[in-house]
């Protein structure tokens, strides 16, 4: 038996991050470091491979703060700014590893990323400019990144949005950071995962994200062994929400590290 799959929460916040610019609410000014939330991203590592899910605008600082010096691949959920705008900084890992890196996403998301980062391809610049070198890989079904099997899960978020199930050594982790509705097909794929990481923006309803009540209702249907809430806005104080949750459901925070 090899190393367990480790999950490091690089960011757990919504698109504006917490604290928000110019906001002086109790959460944005909270002394609880768990209320400081960069934009959502997850670092996945085993003994064989390491990759990130999404590259938010905070990507470079996340790599520095968590002392990450290995990244073999990038996996994208969707092409909203808060999930892709740090992508250019992946070029540092081209240099460290001395090779082209793969980036995976479903076709619509991949098309948006290639449009926005239209100077990035899998070859070095003929002018000698410092640019990322990426092999763009379309996701149309299950695939492997090293010893981790990846199963895409299509969910509703307003744009093409893909959650994922990560399988490693018989353990299954569901990751759906942005979502306002899970279909019965998506729930069936996620059913019974060991760890479910799910969108939970705020207490009030939102047209593109899950509320606390909605997120907990989906967790009840999925029936994971453990669940973690992510993509939180400043309406949610970490300690206040966590105190109301059953033992198997937690509020994620930047820097949280767990193994599956």
Helices and strands as residue ranges (DSSP letters): E 6-11, G 33-35, E 41-45, E 50-53, H 59-65, E 73-75, H 81-84, G 87-90, H 91-97, E 101-106, H 107-116, E 134-139, E 143-145, E 148-156, E 160-168, E 171-176, H 184-190, E 195-199, H 212-222, E 226-230, H 238-242, E 249-251, E 257-259
